[in-house]
């Protein structure tokens, strides 16, 4: 069975940790990225993981990108839809551009990546689709109506597609991280982090990207073959779905 995996947004943060963990577990990993050439090249040099540039908001780019990965590495077995952006604003100030940008990447990106991969997985009667949603797709978040809507949509996408994939050997699951110690989160003002964010997390700390990566590894494994349509909540007890 093929052990080729694509991780979108796979060169930094959670995606970078997932790419590394999959490689260490024996997968041939393709790390997708959208725009930061310098960071992608540094990641490739550090890890030896090949990087592929395309924008997940474009269906044509995704289809071409997946074809290129399969030509170089082999048939795709594991797809981790991790790419995401934020364009935060209170709703009364949110622009149509902010709304559309987030929906196109964080929700439409799942269709754009999964649809071109789906036929091959069906033919081979095996596949793992793992969608990185968010705690804010479960509970909502002021100032993130666009992001919360997209991430909630990711969960609905997961539940519906899991029903279609089950009889042909494809599992589809979602992971909802809480506050994870990525560079973006650690850049938050220390006072805000300590007084407003950490007190909401019962375990009293941020999660680590590697903890999300280990959840991905489990869902990608043969041991998780009976798990599909699930939402894995990884947030230190901050919210119970």
C-alpha positions as CSV (number, residue, x, y, z in Angstrom):
1,X,0.0,0.0,0.0
2,X,1.2,3.5,-0.9
3,X,2.6,5.6,1.9
4,X,2.5,9.0,0.2
5,X,1.1,11.9,2.1
6,X,0.3,15.5,1.2
7,X,0.1,18.1,4.0
8,X,-1.3,21.5,2.9
9,X,0.3,24.4,4.7
10,X,2.9,21.8,5.5
11,X,6.1,23.8,6.1
12,X,5.3,25.8,9.2
13,X,3.4,25.6,12.5
14,X,1.1,22.6,12.9
15,X,1.6,21.6,9.3
16,X,5.3,21.6,9.6
17,X,5.1,19.3,12.7
18,X,2.7,17.0,10.8
19,X,5.0,16.8,7.8
20,X,7.9,15.9,10.1
21,X,6.0,13.3,12.1
22,X,4.7,11.6,8.9
23,X,8.2,11.4,7.5
24,X,9.5,9.9,10.7
25,X,6.8,7.3,10.6
26,X,7.9,6.2,7.1
27,X,5.7,8.2,4.8
28,X,6.8,9.9,1.6
29,X,5.7,13.4,2.4
30,X,4.9,16.3,0.1
31,X,4.7,19.6,2.0
32,X,2.5,22.1,0.2
33,X,2.8,25.9,0.8
34,X,1.2,29.0,-0.7
35,X,3.7,31.9,-0.7
36,X,6.6,32.0,1.7
37,X,9.4,30.7,-0.5
38,X,12.1,31.4,2.1
39,X,10.4,29.5,4.9
40,X,9.6,26.6,2.5
41,X,13.2,26.4,1.3
42,X,14.5,26.5,4.9
43,X,12.1,23.7,5.8
44,X,13.1,21.6,2.9
45,X,16.8,22.1,3.8
46,X,16.2,21.2,7.4
47,X,14.0,18.1,6.9
48,X,14.7,16.8,3.4
49,X,10.9,16.9,2.8
50,X,10.1,18.1,-0.8
51,X,8.0,21.2,-0.9
52,X,5.4,22.1,-3.6
53,X,4.0,25.5,-4.1
54,X,0.3,26.0,-5.0
55,X,-2.7,27.9,-3.7
56,X,-5.4,25.6,-2.2
57,X,-8.1,28.3,-3.0
58,X,-7.6,27.3,-6.7
59,X,-9.1,24.0,-7.9
60,X,-7.0,23.9,-11.0
61,X,-3.8,24.5,-9.0
62,X,-4.7,21.7,-6.6
63,X,-5.4,19.2,-9.3
64,X,-2.1,20.1,-11.0
65,X,-0.3,20.0,-7.7
66,X,-1.6,16.6,-6.7
67,X,-0.8,15.2,-10.2
68,X,2.8,16.5,-9.8
69,X,3.2,14.9,-6.4
70,X,1.9,11.6,-7.6
71,X,4.1,11.7,-10.6
72,X,7.2,12.2,-8.3
73,X,6.3,10.2,-5.2
74,X,3.5,7.8,-6.1
75,X,-0.2,7.3,-5.5
76,X,-1.6,9.5,-2.7
77,X,-2.8,7.6,0.4
78,X,-3.0,10.4,3.1
79,X,-4.3,13.9,2.6
80,X,-4.0,16.3,5.5
81,X,-6.0,19.5,4.8
82,X,-4.2,21.9,7.1
83,X,-3.8,25.1,5.1
84,X,-5.6,28.0,6.7
85,X,-5.6,31.8,6.9
86,X,-7.2,34.4,9.2
87,X,-8.6,37.8,8.2
88,X,-10.0,38.8,11.6
89,X,-12.5,41.7,12.1
90,X,-15.7,42.3,14.0
91,X,-18.6,41.5,11.7
92,X,-19.8,45.1,11.3
93,X,-16.3,46.0,10.0
94,X,-15.7,42.8,8.0
95,X,-15.3,43.3,4.2
96,X,-16.5,41.0,1.5
97,X,-12.8,40.4,0.6
98,X,-12.0,39.3,4.2
99,X,-14.9,36.9,4.1
100,X,-14.2,35.5,0.7
101,X,-10.5,35.0,1.3
102,X,-11.0,32.9,4.4
103,X,-13.9,30.8,3.0
104,X,-11.9,30.2,-0.2
105,X,-8.8,28.9,1.6
106,X,-10.2,27.3,4.8
107,X,-13.4,25.7,3.4
108,X,-13.2,25.6,-0.4
109,X,-9.7,24.4,-0.1
110,X,-11.0,21.1,1.3
111,X,-13.0,20.6,-1.8
112,X,-10.3,21.7,-4.1
113,X,-7.8,19.3,-2.6
114,X,-10.0,16.3,-1.8
115,X,-12.0,16.1,-5.0
116,X,-9.0,15.6,-7.3
117,X,-7.6,13.0,-4.8
118,X,-10.9,11.2,-4.3
119,X,-11.1,9.1,-7.5
120,X,-7.7,7.6,-7.0
121,X,-8.5,6.7,-3.4
122,X,-11.7,5.1,-4.5
123,X,-10.0,3.1,-7.2
124,X,-7.4,1.8,-4.8
125,X,-10.0,1.3,-2.1
126,X,-7.9,3.1,0.5
127,X,-7.4,6.6,1.7
128,X,-7.1,8.8,4.8
129,X,-8.4,12.3,4.6
130,X,-7.7,14.3,7.8
131,X,-9.1,17.9,8.0
132,X,-7.7,20.4,10.5
133,X,-10.6,22.4,11.8
134,X,-10.5,24.5,14.9
135,X,-12.0,24.9,18.4
136,X,-13.6,28.1,17.0
137,X,-15.4,26.0,14.4
138,X,-17.1,24.3,17.3
139,X,-17.8,27.2,19.7
140,X,-17.5,30.3,17.5
141,X,-15.3,33.3,18.2
142,X,-16.1,37.0,18.1
143,X,-14.1,38.8,15.5
144,X,-13.8,35.5,13.5
145,X,-17.2,35.0,11.9
146,X,-15.5,34.1,8.6
147,X,-13.0,31.8,10.2
148,X,-15.5,30.1,12.5
149,X,-18.0,29.6,9.6
150,X,-15.3,28.0,7.5
151,X,-14.0,25.8,10.2
152,X,-17.5,24.7,11.1
153,X,-18.0,23.9,7.5
154,X,-14.9,21.7,7.6
155,X,-16.7,19.6,10.2
156,X,-19.8,19.2,8.1
157,X,-17.7,18.3,5.1
158,X,-16.0,15.6,7.2
159,X,-19.2,14.0,8.4
160,X,-20.8,13.9,5.0
161,X,-17.8,12.7,3.1
162,X,-17.1,10.0,5.6
163,X,-20.4,8.4,4.8
164,X,-19.4,8.3,1.1
165,X,-15.9,6.9,1.7
166,X,-16.7,4.3,4.3
167,X,-17.6,1.5,1.9
168,X,-14.6,2.0,-0.4
169,X,-11.9,2.0,2.3
170,X,-11.5,5.8,2.8
171,X,-11.8,7.3,6.2
172,X,-12.4,11.1,6.7
173,X,-11.9,12.7,10.1
174,X,-11.4,16.1,11.5
175,X,-9.1,17.5,14.3
176,X,-10.1,20.6,16.2
177,X,-7.1,22.1,17.9
178,X,-7.4,24.6,20.6
179,X,-4.6,27.2,21.4
180,X,-1.4,25.6,20.1
181,X,2.0,27.0,20.7
182,X,2.8,28.1,17.1
183,X,4.9,31.2,16.4
184,X,1.7,33.1,15.8
185,X,0.2,32.2,19.2
186,X,3.5,32.7,21.1
187,X,3.7,36.2,19.5
188,X,0.6,37.2,21.5
189,X,1.3,39.8,24.2
190,X,2.4,37.9,27.3
191,X,-0.1,39.7,29.5
192,X,-3.0,38.7,27.2
193,X,-1.7,35.2,27.0
194,X,-1.3,34.7,30.8
195,X,-4.4,36.6,31.9
196,X,-7.0,35.9,29.2
197,X,-6.0,32.8,27.3
198,X,-4.3,30.3,29.6
199,X,-7.0,30.6,32.4
200,X,-9.5,29.3,29.8
201,X,-7.5,26.1,29.3
202,X,-8.0,23.6,32.2
203,X,-4.7,21.9,31.7
204,X,-3.0,25.3,32.1
205,X,-0.8,25.4,29.1
206,X,-0.8,25.8,25.3
207,X,-0.8,22.7,23.2
208,X,2.2,21.8,21.1
209,X,2.2,21.3,17.3
210,X,3.6,17.8,17.9
211,X,0.5,16.9,19.9
212,X,-1.7,17.6,16.8
213,X,0.8,15.7,14.7
214,X,0.5,12.6,16.8
215,X,-3.3,12.8,16.4
216,X,-2.8,12.9,12.7
217,X,-0.5,9.9,12.8
218,X,-3.0,7.9,14.7
219,X,-5.8,8.8,12.3
220,X,-3.6,7.9,9.3
221,X,-2.6,4.5,10.7
222,X,-4.2,1.1,10.2
223,X,-5.2,1.2,13.8
224,X,-7.7,3.9,13.1
225,X,-9.5,2.0,10.3
226,X,-12.8,1.9,12.2
227,X,-12.8,5.6,12.9
228,X,-14.4,7.8,10.4
229,X,-16.6,10.9,10.5
230,X,-15.1,11.7,13.9
231,X,-14.2,15.1,15.3
232,X,-11.1,14.8,17.5
233,X,-11.1,17.7,20.0
234,X,-7.5,18.5,21.1
235,X,-7.8,21.6,23.3
236,X,-6.7,20.9,26.8
237,X,-10.3,20.8,28.0
238,X,-11.1,24.3,26.9
239,X,-14.3,23.2,25.1
240,X,-16.2,19.9,25.1
241,X,-18.1,19.3,21.8
